[in-house]
Amino acid sequence: MGQETSKSVKIDIQRIIGASKPILITIEGTPSNQLQTSTCYAHALAPAIYMALKTRRIDDLNLQTADRLPSIDEIRGMIICLFPYPSSWRDYSQLWRTVTKLYPHLDWHEIRLSQHMPYKTLMQGRPVYVGLTLSRGDGLFLGRFFRHNLWSILTRLKYHWYRMQPKYVHEPQPGDKKWCHAVLWTGWDPGIGVCPFLNSWGPNWGNNGSFQVEDIDLLREMPGAELRFFDVYCPEPKGNIDEPKKHGSKLKENLDKWRRANGRTSKSA
């Protein structure tokens, strides 16, 4: 019965948003590695910002050459510089205020899964920033599972088998410490529901730094889980047609400051 319900939901989403082919957004470069730092927020947000900049015509921002756009590494570095290792990185409004200091022409908003908005965002070629809150046991399980099953897809069958093992961490209780993380949702297969995510634990974890789950509801169904979804985008200018160029100048100014502070040039960035 559960499988039939899940299948009907997938078909319903496919019909509503008009998806027919698998969606996979490719993020350039080597998967990043946050090592022992608590900077997953910056590692997930940087490629989302980069993709938002790429989807906007360069000329609109008065940036004539691609090498004047910040790289993902530079975006991540600037975010960490202004918002370093915060214990409250899940304060999304504070995080976004930091980002708008660097990129005033970008916007973001929280999107609801109940309205199928994350799927629509993916169809428009933009990845979705996901704030994950799981029980500590489930968080550790995800890390171990994809460390040892690099190419595997996490299914409900595999997850529930894991939960039956004696070494499973106890069911979440009030007051238990949560496992918090941020990842980037980069695609969706409307036929079978599989969802890939880009993580920040280096290329040797998972499938070259990424992992796949049977569908997004598998993560949401984990005991005590909370998922929040955000779309980062570059809105069309309203009113003043010179506003994008003004933002482009600000972007270049911030980027040049960062490159000088880190001993880089536009050509070497």
N, C-alpha and C positions, 0 to 999 in steps of 0.2 A: 504493500500500500504506500509506504514511504517513497519507494522508487518511482511509482506512478505519479505521485504528487509532485515530486521533484522534476520529473520529465515534463509534466504539463506546464509547470512554471517556466521552464526554459523555453518551451515552444511559445508561451504567451509573451515573454519578453522579446523573443525573436520577431514575432508578429507585430508587436507594438512599435518597436524602434526600426523595423524594416531591415534588420541585418540578415545577410545571406551567406557571407564568406567570413572565415576567421580573420580577426583583427590582431595584428602584432606590430607594436610600435618599437622600432629599433633605436636604442640609445647608443650614441657613438662612444668609442673609447673602451678602455679596459674597465671592468667593474671595480668600483672603489672599495676600499677597506677601511673601516673606522677603527680597526684594531681594538684597543682597550678603552677607547674614549666613548663618551655618551653623546656622540654627534650624529646619530642616525637621522635626526631631523634635517640636518644640512645635506647629508648624502642623498636623501630622498627628494628634497626640495630643489636642489641645484639642477638636476636634469629636467625637472618639470619646468623650471624657469627658462632653461636653455631652449626647450622645445617651444615654449610660448613665444620666445623671441624669434625663433626660426620661422614660425608660421606667419609672422607679420612681415610684409615686404620691407627689405632693408632700406629702400629709398625713403619709405615713410618716416624712418627714424633718422634720416640724413646720415646713414652709415653706408658708404658706397662700397666697401670691401668687406668680405666675410671675416678677414683676420682682425677687424676692429670690433667684432662681437666678442664678448667674454667667453672663454671656454668653460666647460662644466667644472673643471678644477678651480678656475678663478672664481666662479660664482660661489662655489662651496667655501673657498677660503675666505671670501669677503663676508659671507653669512656668519661663519664661525668667528671672524674677527669682531664683528659687531654684536654677536649673540653667542658668547663662548661658553660651551659646556654647561648650559643652565640646568638647574635642578627642576625648573618649571617649563621645560621646552614644550609641554603639552598645553601651555597657555597660548593657544593659536593666535589670539588677537595680538598679543605682545610679539610673537614671532613675525606676524605679518607686518606690524608697524616697523620692525627692523628691516624687512625686505623692501618696503616702499621707500625707505631712505635711499636705497640703491637703485630701485627700478620704479619710479613714480608712475610710469606709463602702464604698468601691469596691474592686474586686479585678480582677486581670487574670491571664491565663496564656497561655503560648505554645500555639498550636494547630497540629496537623499536617495538612498537605494530604493525606497518605496516608490519613487517617481521614475525609476530607471535612468536617472540622470548620469550616473557613472558610465553606463553603457553608451549613452549618447555622446558623452565627452570623448570616449575612446574612438567612436566612429568618426569624430572630427579630427582625429590624429593627435590628440593630447593625452598624455598619461595622467593618471589620477593619484594624487598624494593620499596615502592611507595611514591614519594613526591607529595602531593596534594596541589594545589592552587585553591581555589574556591572563589566565592563572599562571603562576610560576611554573607549574608542572607542564602545562601545554606549551609554554614558551620554550622551555628546555627541550621538550620533545621535538618541536619544529627544528631547532638547531641540530639535534642529533640525527633526526630522520634524514634530512637533506645533506648532511655531512657524509652519510654512509650510503645513501640512495640517490646518487647524483642526478640521474636521468629520470627518476621516478615521478609519478604524479600521486600526490597524497589523496587517497579516496576515503570515503566513510568506512569502508571495510577495514582498511589498514589502520585508521585512527581508532576504531572501536576495538580492534585486536590489541592495540597498544594499551588501551585503557583497562583491559582485562588482566594485564600482567601484574604480578605481585609488587614489582618495584615501582609501579606507577605512583606519583606523588598524590597525596590525599585530595579528596574533593575540596574545592575552594570553600573556605569558611569566612565568616565576617572577621575583618581585621587582618586577613592574610595579605602578604605582600604581593602586589601585582607585577606582571612582566609587561613592560611598555616598550614599544618599538615603532619605527616608521619605515614604510616600504613604498615602492612605486608600482602601481597596477598598470601593466603595459599591454594588455590585450584581453581577448575573449573569443572563444570558439562558440558561435551561436548554435552549432549543431549538437555539441556534447557538453557545453557549459564550462569547459576547462579555462581557468584563469591563470596567466603567468604574472609573476611579480619580480621586480628587480630589488635585490637586497644589497647590503653594504658590508658584507663579510668577506670580500675578496673573490677572485675568480676560481679559487680552488674549493669553494663551498657551493653545493648545489650544481646546477647546470650552468657553468661559467658565471656564477654569482646570482643566478635566478632560480626561482622555484615555481612549481605549478600545483594547484589544488583542483580537486574535482569540480568545484564551483564555489562562488564567494560565500554561499550560505553555510558551507562546511566550517569556515572560520567563525561565522556569526553564531553557529550552534554550539560552539565549545562552551562549557560551563563558565559563567562569569565574563564572557567575552564582550568587548565593546569595540566597534569599528566606526571610525569617522572618515568621511571622504571629502576631498577638496579638489577643486578645479582651478588651475592657474592659467590665465589667459591674457591676451593683449586686446582690449576692446577697441572698437573702431572710434576714431576721434569724433567728438561732438562740438559743433560750433567752430572754434578757432582752428583753421586748417594748419596753422604753424605750430600747434601744440605738440604733435608727434616729434617734430624736429627739435623743439626745445627739450623734450624728454631724451631724445637721442644725444643731444649735447651733454646733458646731465649724466647719462649712462657712460659716455666716453670719458668725462671728467673723473667719475668714480673709478672707472677701470684704469685710467692712466695713473691715478694715485696709488692704486693697489699694485700695479706693475712696478712702479718706481720703488715702493716700499719693499717689494720682494725681489728686487734686482732683475726684473724682466723687462722686455721690450715688446712692442706690438708684434714684431716678426717672430720672436722666440716664444710667445705665449701659446 
